[in-house]
Amino acid sequence: MIEMRREKRWPAKLNLEISNLFKQDHVKVENINAPIEVIDVSKAGIGFRSASVLPMGYYFNARLTLAENDSLNCVVRIIRQQKSGDDYIYGCEIVGTASIMDYVINDYAASLQK
């Protein structure tokens, strides 16, 4: 498989739950309550694992806590899905976030290299 990612991925272990998905034309899917495990993060996106089948092209709000005091609120769009055993691996593009994202990710990456 050809690597298409623009940014370096860093391992992460975060457990979140997706409760609502939405699309740009006010299409909304509510009460999903799909647990996810974030497995990697970069400046451009996140990768996660879930047992739930989630629709491609939909968005969700996420709060990523990468270090004790560093949390990011962002909007991500599901762009890739791959079956992996009983679960699915998803790739998401971060499309809406605070301008501090680069600093938080850089600090997180530096902490992993210590």
N, C-alpha and C positions, 0 to 999 in steps of 0.2 A: 504494500500500500504506500502511496506517495504521501509524504508529510506535507500538509497544506496549512498548518497553523502559522500565524504571523508572529506570535509571541511564545517565549519559552514557558512551558507548563511547570508548576511546582506542586508537589504532592500536598494533599489536604485531607483532613478527616473531620467533616462537619455533617451533622445530621439535621435535616430540615424537613418541613412538610409543605407540599404545595396544596393550597386550599382552593385557589381560583386561577383559571387561565383566561386570557383575553386575546382578541385580535384587534386590528386597527379599526375595523368597521363596526365597533361596538358589539361584536360577537363575544359572548362571555360564557364560560363553562364554570359553574360554581359547585361547591361542596365536593371537591375531588378528594381531599384529605389523603394525598399520596405521599407516603414517606420517601425521602430520597437521602442518599449518602453522597456528599460531594467528595470526589476522589482526586481532583486536581483543579488548579486555578491559575489564571494568567491575567495580564492586563486586559486582554481582549475577550476572555470567556471563562466558563467553568465546564468541567466534566462531572457527571454524576451517574450513579447506579440507582435503579428503582425496579421493583417488581411490577409496577403499573405501566400500562400502555398509554403514553401521552401523545397528543397530536402534534405533528410537525408544524412549524410556523407560528405557533402560539407563544404568548409572552406570559411571564409571571414576575411578581415582585419578590425579591430575596434580600435577606439581611445576612451578610457573610461576616462572621467573627473569626478573624485570622490570628489574632493575638489577644492577650488579656484585655487590652483597652482599645483595640482597633476593630471597629465594625463598619461595614459598608452597606448602605441601602442602595439597591440597584434594580434595574429592570433587565431581564434576560429573555432571549428568544431561542426556542428550541430549533436547532438547525440540523441535527444528526441523530439517528437512532440505530443501534446495532444490538442484535440479540446476543446474549452471553449467558449460556446455561439457562437457568430459570428466570433470570433478570434481563433487563435492558440497560445498555450504556448509552447515555445521551450526551451530546455536545451542544453547548449553548453559547451564544454570542451576547456579550454585555452591550446593551444598546442605550441604557440610561443610567448614569451614575454621577456622583459628585466629582468635582475636578481633583479632589485629593486622592483619587484611586491610584495613580502612579506611585505616589509616596507610600501609601499603605502596602501595596504589593511589593515595592522595592524593599521596604523594611522587613516584610514577612520573608522574602527570599533571602535577605541577608541573615536573618535569624536561623534559617535552615542550614546555612553554610557554615555556621559556627561550630 
